[in-house]
């Protein structure tokens, strides 16, 4: 179809729209971005800058070139659609308006035949008209072709002609026409073709709107040389939708929930279906409805569906999960706005689950429950409470909670819930005494974890009573009080009655004999208890200073037993708080001390020790006895505190030695207790620092005579061992030298298997026959060996070996003679050490390398000193008195 060309024959020019109302026929289905028409605006001044606008900007947009486009896709109604197009001068703000009326084309206009017959009206907008300064000149305008509507799924025949493109210059020139764009020379290629000579545009196959809803092509006109003679024009081909797709649900099965007891109008769920056809046309407009409901109780129409949105809501009351837990709905979606004749349909399933609410309270299966429990037992289940609840199991609306409303003021019971069976377990949490309570009547109420639904009340069956019987058992006796405290002075004699410690038997309703008592723990074995009356007497003197008394407290444990079935027993503790008496005299500490011969420094600090406690202990009084007179003549004592005193020399010089100084110490008890303690003082020579310098400081350090003798004996034994070791080493060297002379080391096979350097060893220990060492041609007769001469340490196990008789002529290799002579010399030598050895090969010479033991004899540095006073020191110093006391011995 050739564009409509407009000319202006008038010489006069008036700026503005050429008409006030413009009518145009367009397709019923309008797509977003589709050009609809071209408005004509006359501008006498070609330099004006005009801006176009629309009164319905959400539906229509006017471009700068005057082409009106659809802003969105919609369907025109049967009545004409009107809107206003405005033009405004950007410089002068002058504005012009024109009303546009769009009329939808008839329904049959979709076919290709009618397209060719339909008149497409073109509104031409000449941008440049005549200018006053130039002669009349016709201006060329661009081509504008309204959209071509082509129904999908056309049956042909193909190729099917759509429109003819022509230029008015084809009368004078030979032109060639072509189209470009998707569907022509771009993928998908070959759908649209054009006759290059006639300009006939055709479609080659059926179109599918669901794949491509619109094609945008450009038509070109060139001469035989390929020069463009016309500006390219845009061709829009809209694919008209046909109802060729059924609705499809997004899910075949839809799941929803609704609480039981919901009121009519309660939203349940939304089902959704989609249609591939145009949703803005009837082909894609869906409507929903419910085909069936199962089950149909309590009403066959419990639900309804919004036919446009797919929302399912309740329309009837009576939803009860305990009667119907689930509903199944068959939902149908139909296009063509639900037209049952022309519309296409599809179905899906909606499964609606009725959820539980707490509309059923728990109810006890019995009005009274019974149980029993032994006394003094805890954590024991005594009764099992069973309930029924019609709500969904194992939900908060079904789970039961139990509480006691009466009968247990002391809180001895609790009720736990079994999570599996929902039963109530009555449990004892505090011991029950049969003698105090023989039976309990509990009132119990059952509730759910969540409150009941509004309007539901608890029935009488939600409350029950529990009767619990307490069983009497044999209980252990108990002492009163326990522990029992007794205050008693120490020194209580054996056989004295101390106290009575008895127990009580809580079993007042059992036939039992009296209790029997026995002793369970008595660390010092001071007490005994009468088995019948529990009277406790002493078996020894109570002593507060005993090691079994801690912080003046002595603990003893006793046992009380009954003759029940089974027999039971209980223990009690008797605590004896021992009061101190002055039964211990103070003693001096330490027992030994050291001081110097001179007056300065010579102070000795002493401390009084008393096992008693205040007031039978310190402060103490210290003094020296009158006898012997030498004590006060040589010594003086001064108290420096309640428990301490200093002993010092009274004279300027006291000869070194050991002195016994008696000290009288008296405590502060009433009556007083005193004792004479002997302090052994060692007087020694001191240096300027007051430290002892003589050898006898060992005695002053606290060593007695026995310790000194033991030390001396150890020194002597050590010297003897050193001496013996030296002698043994010399003999060993001689043995080694003799062996080297007698036997060639290369021929001596014994050295390969025997060790000769063992202490106390030698060849005699190996039981070798010495005759093998002699030459084979000489034998020593038995008469040569002396008879009766034997060393004390010689082994008497075997008989004397019979050596061969020696040759009459002396022979330098007669080794046997040499050995026998050495053996005889060793046996007859009284000074030889008692070594178990056969070899004494050489003369050791006179004298000895070891020092004389006489060096160990005691010596006295004071040879002229008189030691007779040692006889007065008692039997411990008798040895020293014999050694230093003088005499010819």
C-alpha positions in Angstrom: 0.0 0.0 0.0 1.5 3.3 -1.1 1.7 6.1 1.4 -0.7 9.0 1.1 1.0 12.1 -0.1 0.0 15.5 0.9 0.7 18.8 -0.7 0.0 22.4 0.1 -1.4 24.5 -2.7 -2.3 27.5 -0.6 0.0 30.4 -0.7 -1.2 31.6 2.7 0.1 29.6 5.8 -1.5 29.2 9.3 0.5 27.4 12.0 -1.4 24.7 13.9 -3.3 21.5 13.4 -5.3 21.3 10.1 -8.4 19.9 11.9 -9.8 19.9 15.4 -10.8 16.2 15.5 -9.0 13.4 13.8 -10.5 9.9 13.5 -8.5 6.8 12.8 -9.2 3.1 12.6 -6.7 0.8 14.3 -6.6 -2.9 15.3 -8.6 -4.0 18.3 -5.5 -5.4 20.0 -2.9 -2.7 20.7 0.6 -3.7 21.8 3.1 -1.6 23.7 5.4 0.4 21.5 3.1 0.0 18.5 2.8 3.1 16.2 -0.8 4.0 15.7 -1.0 7.1 13.5 0.9 10.2 12.4 -0.5 13.6 13.4 -0.3 16.5 10.9 0.9 19.8 12.2 1.5 22.9 9.9 4.4 25.2 10.8 4.8 28.2 8.6 8.1 29.0 10.2 10.4 26.1 9.7 12.6 27.1 12.6 9.9 26.5 15.3 10.7 23.8 17.9 7.5 22.0 18.6 7.0 19.6 21.5 4.1 17.1 21.3 2.2 15.8 24.3 -0.7 13.4 25.1 -3.6 13.8 27.6 -3.4 10.1 28.3 0.4 9.7 28.8 0.0 6.2 30.4 -1.7 4.9 27.3 -0.4 7.0 24.4 2.9 8.8 23.6 3.6 11.3 20.8 7.1 11.4 19.3 9.0 14.4 18.1 8.2 13.4 14.6 4.4 13.4 15.3 4.0 9.6 15.4 1.6 8.4 18.1 2.7 5.2 19.9 0.9 2.9 22.4 2.6 3.0 25.8 1.2 -0.4 26.9 -0.7 -3.4 25.5 -4.5 -3.3 25.8 -7.6 -4.1 23.9 -9.8 -1.3 22.6 -13.4 -1.4 23.5 -16.2 -1.3 21.0 -16.7 2.4 21.7 -14.2 4.9 20.2 -11.3 5.8 22.4 -10.6 9.6 22.6 -7.6 11.6 23.8 -6.0 15.0 23.1 -2.7 15.6 21.3 -1.1 18.9 22.1 1.7 20.8 20.4 3.7 23.6 22.2 6.3 26.0 20.9 9.3 25.6 23.2 10.3 29.3 22.7 7.0 31.2 22.8 5.2 28.6 24.9 2.3 28.9 22.4 0.1 25.7 22.5 -2.2 24.0 20.0 -4.5 21.0 20.6 -6.3 18.4 18.5 -8.7 15.6 19.7 -8.0 12.1 18.4 -10.7 9.4 18.1 -9.6 5.8 17.7 -12.1 3.3 16.4 -11.3 -0.5 16.5 -11.5 -2.2 13.2 -14.1 -4.8 12.5 -13.5 -8.4 13.6 -13.0 -9.7 10.1 -10.2 -7.3 9.4 -7.6 -9.8 10.7 -7.3 -11.8 7.4 -4.8 -11.1 4.8 -7.5 -10.5 2.1 -9.1 -7.8 4.2 -5.8 -6.3 4.9 -5.3 -5.7 1.2 -8.8 -4.3 0.9 -8.6 -2.2 4.2 -7.7 1.4 3.8 -4.9 2.4 6.0 -5.2 6.0 6.7 -1.9 7.9 6.9 -1.7 11.2 8.7 1.1 13.1 7.1 3.0 15.7 9.0 5.0 18.0 6.6 7.8 19.4 8.7 8.8 22.1 6.2 6.2 23.9 4.2 6.6 27.0 1.9 8.9 29.7 3.0 8.0 33.3 2.3 11.5 34.0 0.9 11.5 31.1 -1.6 9.2 30.1 -4.4 6.7 27.3 -3.9 8.4 24.0 -3.4 7.0 20.6 -2.5 8.8 18.9 0.4 9.2 15.1 0.5 8.0 13.4 3.7 8.9 10.0 5.2 6.8 6.9 4.7 4.6 5.9 7.7 2.7 2.6 7.3 0.2 1.6 10.1 0.8 -1.8 11.7 -0.2 -5.0 9.9 -2.1 -7.5 12.0 -1.6 -11.1 11.0 -3.4 -14.0 12.9 -1.2 -16.8 14.2 -1.6 -20.4 13.0 -2.9 -19.3 9.6 -3.5 -22.2 7.2 -2.4 -20.4 4.1 -1.9 -20.9 1.3 1.7 -19.8 1.5 3.3 -17.5 0.6 0.5 -15.2 1.6 0.5 -11.6 0.4 0.3 -9.0 3.1 0.9 -5.5 1.6 2.5 -3.8 -1.4 5.3 -1.3 -1.0 5.5 1.4 -3.7 7.2 4.6 -4.4 5.8 7.4 -6.6 9.1 7.6 -8.3 8.7 4.2 -9.8 7.0 5.9 -12.8 10.2 7.6 -13.8 12.8 5.2 -12.4 13.3 1.5 -12.4 13.3 0.6 -8.6 14.1 -2.4 -6.6 12.4 -3.1 -3.2 13.8 -5.1 -0.2 13.0 -5.7 3.5 15.4 -6.2 6.4 15.1 -7.1 10.1 14.3 -10.2 12.2 12.1 -12.5 10.2 13.5 -11.3 6.9 17.2 -11.4 6.6 17.9 -11.9 10.3 17.0 -14.9 12.4 14.5 -16.3 12.1 15.1 -15.7 8.4 12.8 -16.3 5.5 9.5 -15.7 7.2 8.8 -12.6 5.2 9.8 -12.0 1.6 9.2 -9.1 -0.8 9.0 -9.0 -4.6 11.8 -6.7 -5.6 10.0 -5.5 -8.7 6.4 -5.2 -7.5 7.1 -4.5 -3.8 4.6 -7.2 -2.8 5.4 -8.3 0.9 4.4 -11.9 1.7 4.6 -14.4 4.7 5.9 -17.8 3.9 4.6 -20.0 6.9 2.2 -19.9 9.9 3.2 -17.6 12.8 3.1 -18.4 16.5 2.4 -15.5 18.8 3.7 -17.4 21.8 7.1 -17.4 20.2 7.2 -14.0 18.5 4.3 -11.6 19.1 5.6 -8.8 16.8 8.0 -8.3 13.9 9.7 -5.0 13.1 10.9 -4.8 9.5 12.3 -2.0 7.4 11.5 -1.5 3.7 14.0 -0.1 1.2 13.7 1.3 -2.3 16.8 1.7 -4.5 17.4 2.3 -8.2 19.2 -0.1 -10.5 22.5 1.3 -9.4 21.8 0.6 -5.7 21.2 4.3 -4.9 18.6 4.9 -2.3 15.7 6.8 -3.7 13.4 6.8 -0.7 14.1 6.9 3.1 13.5 3.4 4.7 10.1 2.9 6.2 9.2 0.9 9.3 6.8 -2.0 9.0 5.3 -3.5 12.1 3.6 -6.8 11.8 1.6 -7.8 14.9 0.7 -11.5 15.3 -2.9 -11.7 16.4 -3.5 -14.2 19.2 -5.6 -17.3 18.7 -6.9 -19.5 21.5 -4.5 -22.3 20.9 -3.2 -22.9 24.5 -5.0 -24.4 27.5 -4.5 -23.0 31.0 -1.8 -24.8 33.0 -1.7 -24.8 36.8 1.6 -24.1 38.4 1.2 -27.2 40.6 -0.9 -30.2 40.0 -1.5 -30.6 43.7 -2.0 -27.6 46.0 -1.7 -28.0 49.8 -3.3 -25.7 52.2 -4.4 -25.6 55.9 -7.3 -24.1 57.8 -7.9 -24.3 61.6 -10.9 -26.2 62.7 -13.8 -24.2 63.8 -12.9 -21.3 61.4 -15.7 -18.9 60.6 -17.1 -18.5 57.0 -14.9 -16.2 54.9 -11.6 -17.5 56.3 -8.9 -17.4 53.7 -7.4 -20.9 53.0 -5.1 -20.7 50.0 -4.6 -19.4 46.4 -4.3 -21.6 43.3 -2.8 -20.1 40.2 -2.9 -21.2 36.5 -1.2 -19.5 33.5 -2.2 -19.4 29.9 0.4 -18.9 27.1 -2.2 -17.0 25.1 -2.4 -13.2 25.3 -3.4 -12.4 28.9 -5.0 -9.1 27.7 -7.3 -10.9 25.4 -10.1 -13.3 26.1 -7.9 -16.1 25.0 -5.7 -15.6 28.1 -8.3 -14.5 30.6 -8.9 -17.3 33.1 -11.7 -18.1 35.4 -11.7 -20.6 38.3 -14.3 -22.8 39.8 -14.6 -25.8 42.2 -15.8 -28.9 40.5 -16.1 -31.2 43.5 -15.4 -31.6 47.2 -14.6 -34.8 49.1 -15.8 -35.6 51.7 -19.1 -33.7 51.4 -19.7 -33.5 55.2 -20.9 -31.5 57.0 -21.8 -29.6 53.8 -20.9 -30.3 50.2 -20.0 -26.6 49.7 -17.6 -25.9 52.6 -15.3 -23.8 50.3 -15.6 -21.4 47.5 -13.0 -19.9 45.1 -12.7 -16.4 43.6 -13.1 -17.0 39.9 -10.6 -14.4 38.9 -7.8 -14.6 41.6 -8.0 -18.2 42.6 -8.4 -17.5 46.3 -10.1 -20.3 48.2 -12.1 -19.3 51.3 -14.5 -21.0 53.6 -18.2 -20.4 53.1 -19.8 -22.7 55.8 -19.2 -23.4 59.5 -18.6 -26.7 61.0 -14.9 -27.5 60.3 -14.1 -30.2 62.9 -10.7 -31.9 62.8 -11.9 -34.7 65.0 -14.6 -35.6 62.3 -12.9 -34.6 59.0 -9.2 -34.1 59.0 -8.7 -33.3 55.3 -10.7 -32.1 52.2 -9.9 -32.6 48.6 -11.1 -30.1 46.0 -11.0 -30.4 42.2 -10.3 -26.9 40.8 -10.9 -26.0 37.1 -9.4 -23.1 35.2 -11.0 -22.0 31.9 -9.9 -19.3 29.4 -12.1 -17.2 27.3 -13.3 -15.7 30.6 -14.7 -19.0 31.6 -16.8 -19.5 28.5 -17.8 -23.2 28.7 -18.4 -23.4 25.0 -15.3 -21.8 23.4 -12.9 -21.7 26.4 -10.2 -24.3 27.0 -10.0 -25.9 30.5 -7.6 -27.7 32.8 -7.9 -29.0 36.4 -5.8 -29.4 39.5 -6.3 -30.8 43.0 -6.4 -28.7 46.2 -5.8 -30.7 49.4 -6.9 -28.7 52.5 -5.8 -30.0 55.9 -7.9 -29.0 58.9 -5.5 -28.1 61.7 -6.1 -28.8 65.3 -7.1 -26.3 67.9 -7.5 -27.0 71.6 -11.2 -27.5 71.5 -11.1 -30.8 73.6 -10.0 -30.7 77.2 -8.2 -33.7 78.8 -10.6 -36.0 80.7 -9.6 -38.6 83.4 -10.6 -42.1 82.7 -11.6 -42.6 86.4 -12.8 -40.3 89.1 -10.5 -41.9 91.8 -7.0 -43.4 91.4 -5.3 -45.5 94.1 -1.6 -46.0 95.1 0.6 -47.0 98.0 4.2 -46.2 99.0 6.6 -47.5 101.7 7.5 -44.8 104.3 10.8 -43.0 103.9 11.0 -43.8 100.2 11.6 -41.0 97.6 11.5 -40.9 93.8 8.9 -43.7 93.7 5.9 -43.7 91.3 2.9 -44.4 93.5 0.0 -43.9 91.0 -0.6 -43.7 87.3 -3.2 -41.2 86.1 -4.7 -41.8 82.6 -6.6 -39.3 80.5 -8.2 -39.0 77.1 -7.9 -36.1 74.7 -9.5 -36.0 71.3 -7.1 -33.4 69.9 -4.2 -34.3 67.7 -1.7 -36.5 69.7 1.7 -35.1 70.6 0.7 -31.5 70.0 0.4 -28.7 72.6 -3.4 -29.1 72.4 -3.0 -32.8 73.4 -0.1 -32.8 75.8 -1.4 -32.8 79.4 -0.1 -31.1 82.4 -1.1 -32.1 85.9 -1.3 -30.0 89.0 -2.4 -30.8 92.6 -5.2 -28.6 93.9 -5.3 -30.1 97.4 -4.3 -32.8 99.8 -0.5 -32.1 99.9 0.3 -29.0 101.9 3.9 -30.0 102.6 4.7 -30.7 98.9 5.7 -34.4 99.3 4.3 -35.4 95.9 4.8 -34.2 92.3 3.1 -35.3 89.1 5.2 -35.8 86.0 3.8 -36.3 82.5 4.8 -39.4 80.4 5.5 -37.8 76.9 4.5 -41.0 75.1 1.3 -42.0 76.8 0.3 -38.6 78.2 -0.3 -40.3 81.6 0.4 -38.5 84.9 3.0 -40.2 87.2 2.4 -39.4 90.8 5.9 -39.4 92.4 7.1 -39.0 96.0 9.8 -36.3 96.4 10.0 -36.1 100.2 10.1 -38.9 102.7 6.8 -39.8 104.4 6.6 -41.0 108.0 4.0 -43.7 108.6 3.8 -42.7 112.2 2.8 -39.2 111.1 0.6 -39.8 108.0 -0.9 -43.2 107.0 -2.9 -41.9 104.0 -3.1 -39.0 101.6 -6.1 -37.9 99.5 -4.9 -35.7 96.6 -7.0 -33.6 94.3 -5.5 -33.4 90.8 -6.5 -31.3 87.7 -5.5 -31.9 84.1 -4.9 -29.2 81.6 -3.2 -28.8 78.2 0.0 -26.9 77.4 -2.1 -24.3 75.5 -5.3 -22.8 76.7 -8.6 -24.1 75.5 -10.3 -22.5 72.4 -12.5 -19.6 73.1 -15.9 -20.7 74.5 -14.6 -24.2 75.6 -14.8 -24.9 79.3 -13.2 -27.7 81.4 -15.7 -30.4 82.3 -15.8 -32.2 85.7 -13.9 -35.1 84.1 -10.8 -32.9 84.1 -10.5 -33.3 87.9 -9.8 -36.5 89.9 -8.8 -37.7 93.3 -5.8 -39.9 94.2 -5.8 -42.0 97.3 -2.3 -43.0 98.5 -1.7 -45.4 101.4 1.6 -45.3 103.3 3.1 -48.7 104.3 4.9 -49.1 107.6 8.5 -50.4 107.4 11.1 -51.0 110.1 13.0 -47.8 110.6 16.5 -47.3 112.1 16.7 -46.2 115.7 18.2 -42.7 116.3 20.1 -41.2 119.2 18.8 -38.1 120.8 20.7 -35.8 120.7 23.2 -36.8 118.1 26.0 -35.9 118.6 25.8 -35.7 122.4 28.3 -33.4 124.1 29.7 -34.1 127.6 32.1 -31.8 129.5 34.4 -33.7 131.9 37.7 -33.0 133.6 40.5 -35.2 132.5 41.9 -37.7 135.0 38.5 -39.4 135.5 39.4 -42.8 136.9 38.5 -46.1 135.3 35.2 -47.5 136.3 33.5 -44.1 136.7 30.1 -43.5 135.3 30.3 -40.9 132.6 26.8 -40.5 131.0 23.8 -42.3 129.5 23.5 -42.3 125.8 20.2 -43.8 124.5 18.3 -44.0 121.2 14.7 -44.0 120.2 12.8 -46.4 117.8 10.4 -44.5 115.5 8.4 -47.7 114.9 5.7 -47.2 117.5 3.3 -49.5 115.9 5.6 -52.6 115.6 6.0 -55.3 118.2 9.7 -55.1 119.0 11.8 -55.6 122.1 14.0 -52.9 123.6 17.0 -51.7 121.8 20.5 -53.1 122.3 23.6 -50.9 122.5 27.2 -51.6 121.4 30.4 -49.7 120.9 31.3 -48.9 117.3 34.4 -46.7 117.6 36.5 -45.9 120.7 40.0 -44.9 119.5 41.7 -44.9 122.9 39.5 -47.7 124.4 38.5 -45.6 127.3 34.7 -46.3 127.4 32.2 -49.1 127.5 28.4 -49.0 127.2 25.7 -51.1 128.9 23.9 -53.0 126.1 20.5 -52.6 127.8 20.3 -49.1 129.4 23.0 -47.3 127.4 25.0 -46.3 130.5 28.6 -45.3 129.5 31.4 -45.9 132.0 35.2 -45.4 131.7 37.7 -48.3 131.4 40.8 -46.1 131.6 41.8 -42.7 132.9 40.7 -39.9 130.6 43.8 -37.9 129.5 43.4 -34.7 127.7 47.0 -34.9 126.5 46.3 -38.1 124.6 47.1 -38.3 120.9 43.4 -39.3 120.4 42.2 -36.0 121.7 41.9 -33.2 119.1 41.2 -29.6 120.3 40.2 -31.0 123.8 37.6 -33.2 122.1 37.4 -37.0 122.2 34.8 -38.7 119.9 33.3 -42.1 120.3 30.6 -43.8 118.2 27.9 -46.2 119.5 25.4 -48.4 117.8 21.7 -49.0 118.7 20.0 -52.0 117.1 16.4 -53.4 117.1 15.1 -56.8 116.4 12.7 -55.9 113.6 12.4 -57.6 110.2 14.8 -56.8 108.8 16.9 -55.7 111.8 17.8 -52.0 111.7 20.5 -50.0 113.5 21.5 -46.4 114.0 24.7 -44.7 115.1 25.3 -41.9 117.5 28.4 -39.9 118.4 29.5 -39.0 121.9 31.7 -36.0 122.2 33.7 -35.6 125.4 35.1 -32.2 126.0 38.0 -32.8 128.4 38.8 -30.0 130.8 42.4 -29.6 131.6 43.9 -30.2 135.1 47.4 -29.5 136.2 48.7 -33.1 135.9 51.8 -32.4 133.8 55.0 -30.7 135.1 56.9 -28.4 132.7 60.1 -29.6 131.0 63.1 -27.8 129.6 63.6 -27.6 125.9 66.1 -28.3 124.4 67.8 -31.0 126.4 71.3 -30.1 125.3 73.1 -26.9 124.6 76.6 -25.5 123.9 78.4 -22.5 125.4 81.9 -21.1 125.6 84.5 -21.3 128.3 84.5 -17.6 128.8 81.9 -15.3 130.3 81.1 -13.6 126.9 79.4 -14.8 124.9 77.8 -17.6 126.9 74.0 -17.1 127.0 71.8 -20.2 126.4 68.2 -19.7 125.5 65.8 -22.3 127.0 62.1 -22.8 126.7 59.7 -24.4 129.1 57.3 -27.0 127.6 54.1 -28.0 129.4 51.4 -30.3 127.8 48.8 -28.6 129.9 47.0 -25.5 128.7 46.2 -22.2 130.3 45.9 -21.6 133.2 47.9 -24.7 134.1 50.8 -23.7 131.9 52.8 -20.5 131.7 54.0 -18.1 132.7 56.8 -20.3 134.2 59.3 -19.7 137.0 62.9 -20.8 136.3 65.5 -21.4 139.1 68.6 -23.4 139.9 68.6 -25.9 142.7 70.7 -25.3 145.8 72.5 -28.6 145.6 75.0 -29.3 144.4 76.6 -26.0 145.4 78.6 -25.8 142.2 75.5 -25.3 140.1 74.7 -21.8 141.5 78.4 -21.1 141.8 79.0 -21.7 138.1 75.7 -20.8 136.5 72.9 -18.2 136.7 69.4 -18.2 135.1 67.2 -15.3 134.2 63.6 -15.4 132.8 63.1 -13.3 129.8 59.4 -14.0 129.2 56.7 -16.2 130.4 58.0 -19.3 128.6 61.6 -18.5 128.0 64.8 -18.0 130.1 68.5 -17.6 129.6 71.2 -19.7 131.2 74.7 -18.2 131.4 78.0 -18.6 133.2 78.4 -16.8 136.5 82.2 -17.3 136.6 84.7 -15.8 134.2 86.0 -19.1 133.0 84.8 -22.7 133.0 87.0 -25.5 131.7 85.8 -27.1 128.5 83.7 -30.2 129.1 80.2 -31.5 129.4 78.1 -30.4 132.4 74.7 -31.4 133.6 72.8 -28.3 134.8 69.6 -29.1 136.7 66.8 -26.4 136.3 63.7 -26.2 138.4 60.6 -25.1 136.3 57.3 -24.3 138.0 54.0 -23.6 136.1 51.1 -21.3 137.0 48.6 -23.9 137.9 46.6 -24.1 141.1 48.2 -26.0 142.8 51.5 -25.5 141.1 53.4 -28.3 139.3 57.2 -28.2 139.1 59.9 -30.5 137.9 63.7 -30.5 137.7 65.0 -30.9 134.2 68.7 -31.6 133.4 70.2 -29.5 130.7 73.3 -31.0 129.2 75.7 -28.2 128.5 78.8 -28.7 126.5 81.5 -26.0 127.3 84.0 -25.6 124.5 86.7 -23.3 123.2 85.2 -20.6 121.0 86.4 -18.2 118.4 85.7 -14.5 118.3 82.2 -15.3 116.7 81.3 -17.6 119.6 81.6 -20.8 117.6 83.3 -23.9 119.1 86.7 -24.7 117.6 87.8 -27.9 119.4 87.4 -31.4 118.1 84.9 -32.3 120.8 82.2 -30.1 119.3 80.7 -33.4 118.0 79.7 -34.1 121.6 78.3 -30.7 122.0 76.2 -31.2 118.9 74.2 -33.8 120.7 76.2 -37.0 120.0 76.3 -39.5 122.9 79.0 -41.9 123.9 77.5 -44.7 121.9 77.5 -42.6 118.7 81.1 -41.6 119.2 82.2 -45.2 119.6 80.2 -46.2 116.5 81.9 -43.5 114.5 85.4 -44.6 115.7 84.6 -48.3 114.8 83.5 -47.2 111.3 86.8 -45.4 110.8 88.8 -48.4 111.9 86.9 -50.8 109.6 87.5 -48.4 106.7 91.2 -48.3 107.4 91.4 -52.2 107.5 89.6 -52.5 104.2 92.0 -50.0 102.6 94.9 -52.0 104.0 93.5 -55.3 102.7 92.9 -53.8 99.3 96.5 -52.6 99.0 97.9 -56.1 100.0 95.6 -57.8 97.5 96.7 -55.5 94.7 100.4 -56.3 95.4 99.7 -60.1 95.4 97.8 -59.8 92.2 100.7 -58.1 90.5 103.0 -60.9 91.6 100.7 -63.6 90.4 100.6 -61.9 87.0 104.4 -61.8 86.8 104.7 -65.5 87.8 102.3 -66.6 85.2 104.2 -64.8 82.5 107.4 -66.7 83.6 105.8 -70.2 83.8 103.7 -70.4 80.7 104.1 -69.1 77.3 101.0 -66.9 76.6 100.7 -68.4 73.1 100.6 -72.0 74.5 98.3 -71.3 77.5 94.9 -72.3 76.4 93.5 -71.7 79.8 93.7 -68.0 79.4 91.1 -68.2 76.7 88.5 -69.7 78.9 89.3 -68.9 82.6 89.5 -65.7 84.6 92.3 -65.5 87.2 91.9 -62.0 88.6 88.8 -62.8 90.7 89.1 -61.9 94.4 89.7 -65.0 96.5 90.1 -67.1 93.3 93.0 -68.9 91.8 93.7 -72.3 90.4 92.8 -74.1 93.6 89.2 -72.8 93.3 89.1 -74.5 89.9 90.1 -78.0 91.3 92.9 -78.4 88.8 95.5 -81.1 89.4 98.8 -79.3 90.0 100.7 -82.4 88.8 99.9 -81.5 85.3 102.3 -78.5 85.7 105.3 -80.8 86.4 107.5 -82.3 83.8 106.3 -85.7 82.6 109.7 -87.4 83.3 109.7 -86.4 87.0 107.2 -87.5 89.7 107.4 -86.2 93.3 106.9 -89.0 95.9 104.2 -88.6 98.6 106.8 -88.5 101.3 108.1 -85.2 100.1 104.8 -83.3 100.9 104.8 -82.5 104.6 102.0 -84.1 106.6 99.9 -82.3 109.1 100.6 -78.7 107.9 97.4 -77.1 106.6 96.2 -73.6 106.3 93.0 -72.8 108.2 91.4 -71.5 105.1 92.4 -74.5 102.9 89.6 -76.5 101.4 89.4 -79.9 103.1 87.0 -81.4 100.7 89.4 -83.5 98.6 92.3 -85.6 99.6 95.9 -84.3 99.1 96.9 -84.7 95.5 99.6 -87.3 94.8 102.3 -85.4 93.0 104.9 -87.3 90.9 108.4 -87.8 92.5 110.8 -85.2 91.4 114.0 -86.1 89.5 117.1 -86.4 91.7 118.9 -83.9 89.5 117.8 -80.4 89.9 116.0 -79.1 86.9 115.4 -75.5 86.1 112.0 -76.2 84.6 110.7 -78.1 87.6 107.8 -75.8 88.0 106.0 -78.1 90.5 108.9 -77.8 93.0 108.8 -74.1 92.8 105.0 -74.0 93.4 105.2 -76.5 96.3 107.9 -74.5 98.0 105.9 -71.3 97.7 102.8 -73.1 99.1 104.7 -74.4 102.1 106.1 -71.0 102.8 102.6 -69.5 102.6 101.1 -72.1 104.9 103.8 -71.8 107.5 103.8 -68.0 107.5 101.7 -66.8 110.4 101.7 -63.2 109.2 100.2 -64.1 105.8 96.6 -62.8 105.3 94.0 -65.5 105.0 93.5 -65.3 101.3 92.2 -68.4 99.5 95.0 -68.5 97.0 97.8 -70.9 96.1 100.3 -68.3 94.8 102.8 -66.5 97.0 105.6 -66.2 94.5 107.8 -63.6 96.0 109.1 -62.2 99.2 107.3 -59.0 100.0 110.1 -57.6 102.1 110.0 -56.4 105.6 107.6 -53.9 107.0 104.2 -52.9 105.6 103.0 -50.0 103.5 100.0 -49.6 105.7 100.2 -47.5 108.8 100.0 -48.9 112.3 96.7 -49.2 113.9 98.2 -47.7 117.0 97.4 -44.4 115.4 93.8 -45.0 116.3 94.6 -45.1 120.0 92.9 -42.4 122.0 95.0 -39.5 123.1 94.4 -36.6 125.4 95.4 -33.1 124.8 95.4 -32.5 128.5 97.7 -35.1 129.8 98.0 -33.4 133.2 94.3 -32.7 133.6 92.3 -34.5 136.3 89.4 -36.4 134.9 88.2 -38.1 138.1 85.0 -36.1 138.0 83.8 -38.3 135.1 83.1 -41.0 137.6 80.3 -38.8 139.0 78.5 -38.6 135.7 77.0 -42.0 135.8 77.2 -45.2 133.8 77.0 -43.4 130.4 80.5 -41.9 131.0 82.1 -45.0 132.6 84.1 -45.7 129.5 85.5 -42.2 129.3 86.2 -42.4 133.1 88.2 -45.6 132.5 90.1 -44.0 129.5 90.9 -40.6 131.1 90.6 -41.3 134.8 94.2 -42.3 135.2 95.8 -45.5 136.4 98.4 -47.8 135.1 96.0 -49.4 132.7 
